[in-house]
Amino acid sequence: MPYKLSPNPLVSYLEKDTLQFTKKDLLVYIADHDIQHINFHYVAEDGRLKTLNFIINSKQHADDLLSAGERVDGSSLFSHIQAGESDLYVIPRYRTAFVNPFSEIPSLDLLCTFFTKEGLPLASAPNFILQKVNAKLKEETGFEFHAMGELEYYVISDHENLFEAVDQKGYHESFPYNKMEHFRTEAMSLIASCGGQIKYGHSEVGNFVMDGKNYEQNEIEFLPCPAEQAADQLIIAKWILRQLAYRYGVTVTFAPKITTGKAGSGLHIHTKLVKDGENVMIENGKLSDVARKAIAGYLSLAPSLTAFGNTNPTSYFRLVPHQEAPTTICWGDRNRSTLVRVPLGWIGKADMAHIANPLEEKSSRDFSFKQTVEYRAADGSANVYLLMAGLAFAALHGLQMGNALDMAQKKYVDINIFDDTKKAAQLDTLPDSCVASAQALELQKELLLKYNLFTPDLLDNIIRKLKSYNDLNLRKEIAGDEQKLKALVDKNIHCG
C-alpha cells in the first residue's frame, strides 16, 4: 500500500518505484489514461530544458517513440559539436517519466539521453558524464554518491503595501509577510507529482522592493537520493517553477545576484556516500574518515568546480565576503562562512521527540542517516549534471589522495572566516571571475580527464566560454555603478 500515498500518479497507479519503470509499464499507463501526447526533454549547453512534442497516433507509434527515440541537431544544442556531423539520437529514460501537470491535453513527459550515430551514449553529454563518474566511484570505492540541492530563487511581482516584510529579514516568514507562499506550495505539489523528492520549502532571507517591484526569495530543498536522480529533479523543478510563474504573471529567477547588498541565490548541494544502503559519512556518532577525505577532495578541486557551478559573471558578485557565500577554500561544522559545511546532524542521544511530547514513549531510533556534507559555492547558473559529476569526481579524488586527512585537518576552521583575517590569509581563495574560473579549470584539467570520464572537447569549450566574458576585473570596474550591474543582471536573469 505505500505506493498509494505517492503524489506521483505514475507511481501510485503502477505501484512501483520510478527506478523500476519499464516501457511496458508506460504503455499500460498511456492506454489506461488516454495519454495523447509524449514530450521528450533534454538539457542543452545553456542548462535549460528543451522540448520535443509528439502526438500519439497508435499504440505501435507510442512503442516506437519509447524504443527508438528521435533525431535532433546536436550542433544547435552544444557549441562543441560541429554542424558537419551533428545528428544525435535522444532516447527516453523510463525512470524519469511523469504526467505533464500543465498540458491541457493528457501528456506523458520523459527526460532523454543523447546517443551518437553508432548508438553509443554521447561521451560529452553532461548527464552521461555524471553516470560515468558515479559508476567509476562505485567501482573504485564501493560507495554510491547521493546528493540533494537547495534550490533558491526570487519571485518578482508587483509591490504590495500590505504586510510588508522587513528588508533582508525574510527567513521563514509566513503569509501574508511572504506573499508568494501559495505559489511556492503549489510548485512543491507539482514537483512532487513529477517525481521530485522534496524535503521542505520556505521563504529565504532576501526580500526587498526595487523599481516598484517586490523581490521575494524562496527555497525548495530536496531529499538525498542517487546523484543522477538528484540532478534530474532539480532540472524538472526549475522548469515547473518557470511555467507556474508564467501562469501567475510573475517572474522567477535563479540568478546568483540581483543587486548589491541583497542576498544572492545559491544552489547548495548536500552530499553523502552510501554503501549497502548505509550512510558512511558517520562512524560511531562522529564524522568519519571517509567523509573527511571526501571533503578534502571537494577543497582540492574547488577552483575548477566553479566552472560547472558558477557559470556567468553575476556568479562572482555573489561570492564576496560577509554575504553568507564562501570566498575561501575551507570547511567547518555548522559554519556558513565556509565553502564546505557539515550541517547539524541527528547524532545525539537525547530523544527530542519524547522531551517535546512527554506522552510519547521513548525511542532509540538512529537518525544518523540524515547527516550530509554541504558544498556551498554553486548557484542557479550551474550546469547541474556537470556540477554533480564534479563533486562525485572530487569525492573519488579525495578518497584516493594520500594526504587527504592531513589536508582536511589544515583547512578546518571553527570561526567566521570573514572575521579572522589572519586565518583567512593562510587559505586559498575561490576564483573571483569567469576568467579566473577558466584558468583554474585549465590548471586542473588533466586531473579531471583521469579515467576518460570528462572529455577534452567539453572542458575546452567551457574554458572558452568562461574566458569570453572577459570579466577578470569586472567587479572592480562596475563597483558602485548600479545601472551597469542592473544591465549585467538583466542579461543573465534567466540563467540555468
C-alpha positions in Angstrom: 0.0 0.0 0.0 2.9 2.5 0.4 2.7 3.4 -3.3 -0.9 4.6 -3.0 0.3 7.5 -0.9 2.7 8.8 -3.6 1.9 12.2 -5.1 3.3 10.8 -8.4 0.3 9.4 -10.3 2.5 7.0 -12.2 4.0 5.5 -9.1 0.5 5.3 -7.5 -1.1 3.6 -10.5 1.8 1.3 -11.4 2.6 0.5 -7.7 6.3 0.6 -8.2 9.2 2.9 -7.7 10.3 5.1 -10.6 13.6 3.2 -10.9 11.6 0.1 -11.8 9.6 1.7 -14.6 9.7 -0.3 -17.9 8.4 0.5 -21.4 5.6 -1.9 -20.9 4.5 0.0 -17.7 4.4 3.3 -19.6 2.4 1.8 -22.5 -0.1 0.5 -20.0 -0.4 3.9 -18.3 -0.7 5.6 -21.7 -3.6 3.3 -22.8 -5.4 3.3 -19.4 -5.3 7.1 -19.1 -5.9 8.3 -22.6 -2.5 9.9 -22.9 -2.4 11.7 -26.3 1.0 13.4 -26.3 4.5 12.3 -25.5 7.1 15.0 -24.8 10.8 14.4 -24.8 13.0 16.8 -22.7 16.8 17.2 -22.6 19.2 19.7 -21.2 21.4 21.7 -23.6 24.6 23.6 -23.1 22.7 26.6 -21.6 21.4 24.4 -18.8 17.8 24.8 -19.7 15.3 22.0 -20.5 14.5 21.7 -24.2 11.3 20.0 -25.5 10.2 17.9 -28.5 6.5 17.2 -28.8 4.8 14.1 -30.3 1.1 13.2 -30.9 0.5 9.6 -30.3 -1.1 8.0 -33.4 -1.4 4.4 -32.2 -0.1 2.0 -29.6 2.6 0.9 -32.0 3.6 4.6 -32.6 4.0 5.1 -28.8 6.0 1.9 -28.6 8.3 3.1 -31.4 8.8 6.5 -29.8 9.8 5.0 -26.4 12.0 2.4 -28.1 13.8 4.3 -30.8 13.6 7.9 -29.6 14.2 10.6 -32.3 16.9 12.6 -34.1 18.0 16.1 -33.0 20.5 18.6 -34.2 23.4 18.4 -31.7 25.2 21.5 -33.1 22.2 23.6 -32.1 22.3 22.3 -28.6 26.1 22.1 -27.9 28.7 24.5 -29.4 31.4 21.9 -29.3 29.5 19.7 -31.7 30.2 20.6 -35.4 27.4 21.2 -37.9 29.0 18.8 -40.4 28.2 15.8 -38.2 25.7 17.0 -35.8 22.8 14.4 -35.8 22.2 12.8 -32.4 19.6 10.5 -31.1 17.6 11.3 -28.0 16.4 8.2 -26.2 14.0 8.5 -23.2 14.9 7.3 -19.7 11.8 5.5 -18.5 12.5 6.1 -14.8 12.1 9.9 -15.5 8.6 9.6 -16.9 5.9 11.9 -15.4 2.5 13.2 -16.3 2.8 16.8 -17.5 0.9 18.9 -14.9 0.5 21.9 -17.3 -0.7 20.3 -20.5 -4.4 20.6 -21.3 -4.0 17.5 -23.4 -3.1 14.4 -21.4 0.7 14.1 -21.9 3.5 11.9 -20.7 6.9 13.6 -20.4 10.4 12.0 -20.2 14.0 13.1 -19.9 16.3 11.8 -22.6 19.9 10.7 -23.1 21.9 11.7 -26.1 23.3 8.9 -28.4 25.7 9.1 -31.3 25.3 7.6 -34.8 26.9 4.4 -33.6 24.2 4.0 -31.0 26.5 4.8 -28.1 25.9 7.5 -25.4 27.4 10.8 -26.3 30.6 10.9 -24.3 30.5 14.7 -23.7 26.8 14.8 -22.7 26.6 16.2 -19.1 24.1 13.6 -17.8 26.2 10.8 -19.2 29.4 12.2 -17.6 27.6 12.1 -14.3 26.6 8.5 -14.9 30.2 7.6 -15.8 31.6 9.3 -12.7 29.2 7.6 -10.4 30.0 4.2 -11.9 33.7 4.8 -11.5 33.3 6.0 -7.9 31.4 2.8 -7.1 33.9 0.6 -9.0 36.9 2.1 -7.2 35.5 2.5 -3.7 32.2 0.6 -3.4 30.4 3.8 -2.5 27.4 5.4 -4.1 27.2 9.2 -4.4 24.0 10.6 -3.1 23.1 14.3 -3.3 20.3 16.8 -3.0 20.0 20.5 -3.8 18.7 23.6 -2.1 17.0 25.4 -4.9 16.9 29.2 -4.1 15.0 31.6 -6.3 13.5 35.0 -6.4 9.9 35.7 -7.3 9.5 39.2 -8.8 5.9 40.6 -8.6 4.1 44.0 -8.3 4.7 45.6 -5.0 2.0 45.5 -2.3 1.9 47.8 0.7 0.0 45.3 2.9 2.0 43.3 5.5 5.4 44.4 4.3 8.3 42.2 5.4 11.5 43.7 6.8 14.2 44.2 4.2 16.6 41.2 4.2 14.7 39.6 7.1 12.5 37.2 5.1 13.9 33.9 6.5 11.0 31.5 7.2 8.4 34.3 7.1 4.8 33.2 6.7 2.0 34.5 4.5 1.0 37.4 4.3 4.5 38.7 5.0 5.8 36.2 2.4 3.4 37.0 -0.4 4.4 34.0 -2.6 3.9 31.2 -0.1 0.9 29.9 -2.1 3.0 30.0 -5.3 5.8 28.0 -3.5 3.5 25.4 -2.0 1.7 24.9 -5.4 5.0 24.5 -7.1 6.1 21.9 -4.5 2.9 19.9 -5.1 3.6 19.9 -8.9 7.2 19.0 -8.5 6.3 16.1 -6.2 3.7 14.9 -8.7 6.5 14.8 -11.3 8.8 12.6 -9.2 10.6 15.2 -7.1 11.5 14.1 -3.6 11.0 17.2 -1.6 12.3 17.8 2.0 10.6 21.2 2.6 10.1 24.7 1.3 10.3 28.1 2.9 10.9 31.8 2.4 14.5 32.8 2.4 16.4 35.9 3.7 16.2 38.0 0.6 13.3 40.4 0.2 13.3 43.9 -1.0 11.5 46.5 -3.2 13.2 47.9 -6.3 11.7 49.9 -9.2 8.1 49.3 -7.9 8.6 45.5 -7.9 8.6 43.1 -4.9 11.6 40.7 -4.8 10.9 37.7 -2.6 13.5 34.9 -2.1 12.2 31.4 -1.5 13.8 27.9 -1.3 12.7 24.4 -2.1 15.0 21.7 -0.7 15.1 18.1 -1.8 15.8 14.8 -0.1 19.1 13.0 -0.7 18.9 10.4 -3.5 21.3 8.9 -6.1 23.0 11.9 -7.8 21.5 11.3 -11.3 18.0 11.5 -9.8 19.0 14.5 -7.8 20.1 16.3 -10.9 17.0 15.3 -12.9 14.6 16.6 -10.2 16.4 19.9 -10.0 16.1 20.4 -13.7 12.4 19.5 -13.7 11.8 21.7 -10.6 13.2 24.8 -12.4 11.1 24.0 -15.4 8.0 23.8 -13.3 8.7 27.0 -11.3 9.1 28.9 -14.6 5.9 27.6 -16.1 3.9 28.2 -12.9 5.4 31.8 -12.8 4.1 32.4 -16.3 0.6 31.3 -15.2 0.8 33.6 -12.2 2.1 36.5 -14.3 5.2 36.9 -12.2 8.9 36.3 -12.9 11.1 33.6 -11.3 14.8 33.9 -11.5 17.6 31.7 -10.3 20.2 34.4 -10.9 23.1 34.4 -8.5 22.9 38.1 -7.7 20.1 40.7 -8.2 21.7 43.8 -6.7 24.4 45.0 -4.3 23.8 44.4 -0.6 20.9 42.0 -1.0 21.1 38.2 -0.6 22.1 36.3 -3.6 20.7 32.9 -4.6 22.9 29.8 -4.3 22.4 26.2 -5.2 23.9 24.4 -2.1 24.5 20.7 -2.8 24.3 18.3 0.2 26.2 15.1 -0.4 26.8 11.8 1.2 28.5 8.5 0.4 26.4 5.3 0.8 27.4 1.6 0.9 24.9 -1.2 1.1 22.2 1.4 2.0 24.2 2.8 4.9 25.5 6.4 5.2 29.3 6.1 5.6 29.7 9.8 6.4 29.2 9.0 10.1 31.0 6.4 12.3 30.4 5.9 16.0 28.4 9.1 16.1 31.2 11.2 14.6 32.2 12.4 11.2 34.0 9.5 9.5 37.4 9.5 7.9 35.6 8.7 4.6 33.7 12.0 5.0 36.9 13.9 5.8 38.6 12.5 2.7 35.7 13.4 0.5 35.8 17.0 2.0 39.5 17.2 1.2 38.6 16.2 -2.4 36.0 19.0 -2.6 38.5 21.5 -1.3 41.2 20.3 -3.7 39.1 20.6 -6.8 37.2 23.7 -5.6 38.7 26.2 -8.0 37.7 24.1 -11.1 34.3 23.2 -9.7 33.3 26.8 -10.1 33.5 26.2 -13.9 30.5 23.9 -13.5 28.7 25.6 -10.7 29.3 29.4 -11.2 29.0 30.0 -14.9 28.3 33.7 -15.6 29.8 37.0 -14.3 27.0 37.6 -11.8 28.1 34.4 -10.0 31.1 36.2 -8.8 29.1 39.2 -7.5 27.6 36.7 -5.0 30.9 35.2 -3.9 32.0 38.1 -1.9 32.8 38.4 1.9 30.2 38.8 4.6 27.3 37.6 2.4 26.9 34.0 3.7 28.6 32.9 0.4 32.1 31.4 0.5 35.2 33.0 -0.8 37.9 30.9 1.0 38.6 27.2 0.5 38.0 25.8 3.9 35.4 23.7 5.8 33.8 23.6 9.2 30.9 22.3 11.4 27.7 24.3 11.1 29.7 27.2 9.7 28.0 29.2 6.9 31.1 31.2 6.2 33.0 28.1 4.8 33.0 26.6 1.4 32.1 23.1 2.8 29.8 22.9 5.8 29.0 19.9 7.9 25.4 20.7 9.0 23.9 19.9 12.3 23.2 16.1 12.4 20.9 13.9 14.3 23.7 12.1 16.2 22.9 13.0 19.8 21.5 10.5 22.3 18.6 12.7 23.5 15.1 11.6 22.5 14.0 15.1 21.5 10.5 14.0 20.3 9.8 12.5 23.8 11.1 15.6 25.5 8.8 17.8 23.4 5.9 15.3 23.8 6.1 13.6 27.2 3.1 11.4 26.4 5.1 9.6 23.7 7.1 6.5 24.6 10.9 6.9 24.5 12.6 5.8 21.3 16.1 4.9 20.4 15.8 5.3 16.6 19.0 6.2 14.8 18.7 9.2 12.6 22.4 9.5 11.6 21.4 8.5 8.1 20.4 12.2 7.7 24.0 13.5 8.0 25.3 15.2 4.9 28.2 17.4 3.8 27.2 20.6 2.1 29.1 22.3 -0.8 28.0 26.0 -0.7 29.7 27.7 -3.7 27.4 26.8 -6.6 24.4 28.9 -7.8 21.5 28.8 -10.2 23.7 29.3 -13.2 25.2 25.8 -12.7 25.1 23.0 -15.2 23.6 20.7 -12.6 24.8 17.4 -14.2 28.4 18.6 -14.5 28.3 20.1 -11.0 27.1 16.8 -9.6 29.7 14.9 -11.7 32.4 17.3 -10.5 31.5 16.8 -6.8 31.4 13.0 -7.2 34.8 13.0 -9.0 36.2 15.3 -6.2 34.9 12.8 -3.6 36.7 10.0 -5.5 39.8 12.1 -5.8 39.8 12.8 -2.0 39.4 9.1 -1.2 42.5 8.4 -3.3 44.6 11.3 -2.0 47.4 10.1 0.3 47.3 13.3 2.3 43.6 13.8 2.4 43.2 13.6 6.2 46.1 16.0 6.8 44.6 18.4 4.2 41.2 18.3 5.9 42.8 19.0 9.3 44.7 22.0 8.0 41.7 23.5 6.2 39.3 23.2 9.1 38.0 26.4 10.7 35.8 26.9 13.7 35.2 30.6 13.4 33.6 33.0 11.0 36.3 33.1 8.5 35.4 36.7 7.4 36.2 37.9 11.0 39.7 36.3 11.2 41.8 38.0 8.5 45.0 36.2 9.8 43.4 32.7 9.3 41.8 33.8 6.0 45.2 34.9 4.7 46.5 31.3 5.2 43.9 29.8 3.0 43.4 29.7 -0.8 40.5 31.6 -2.3 37.9 30.7 -4.9 38.1 32.3 -8.4 36.6 35.8 -8.4 35.5 35.9 -12.1 34.6 33.6 -15.0 38.1 34.2 -16.5 39.7 33.1 -13.2 37.4 30.1 -13.1 38.5 29.2 -16.6 42.2 29.5 -15.6 41.6 27.2 -12.6 39.9 24.6 -14.9 42.9 24.8 -17.2 45.3 24.1 -14.3 43.2 21.1 -13.1 42.1 19.9 -16.5 44.5 16.9 -16.7 43.3 15.6 -13.3 39.6 15.8 -14.4 40.5 13.9 -17.6 41.7 10.9 -15.5 39.7 7.8 -16.3 38.3 9.5 -19.5 35.1 10.5 -17.7 35.1 14.2 -18.7 36.0 14.9 -22.3 38.7 17.3 -23.6 36.3 19.0 -26.1 33.7 19.7 -23.4 36.2 21.1 -21.0 37.9 23.2 -23.7 34.5 24.6 -24.7 33.7 25.6 -21.1 37.1 27.3 -20.8 36.5 29.2 -24.0 33.0 30.3 -22.9 34.1 31.5 -19.5 37.0 33.4 -20.9 34.7 35.1 -23.5 33.1 37.1 -20.6 36.3 39.0 -20.2 35.3 39.8 -16.6 38.7 39.5 -14.8 38.3 42.9 -13.2 34.6 43.4 -13.7 33.7 43.5 -10.0 36.1 46.5 -9.5 35.2 48.2 -12.8 31.5 48.5 -12.0 31.6 48.7 -8.2 29.0 51.2 -7.1 27.5 51.6 -10.6 24.0 50.2 -10.1 23.0 50.8 -13.7 25.8 48.7 -15.1 25.1 46.0 -12.5 21.4 46.0 -13.4 22.3 45.6 -17.1 24.5 42.7 -16.3 21.8 41.1 -14.1 19.1 41.6 -16.7 21.3 39.9 -19.3 21.7 36.8 -17.1 18.3 36.9 -15.3 17.2 33.6 -16.8 20.4 31.6 -16.4 20.4 27.9 -15.9 
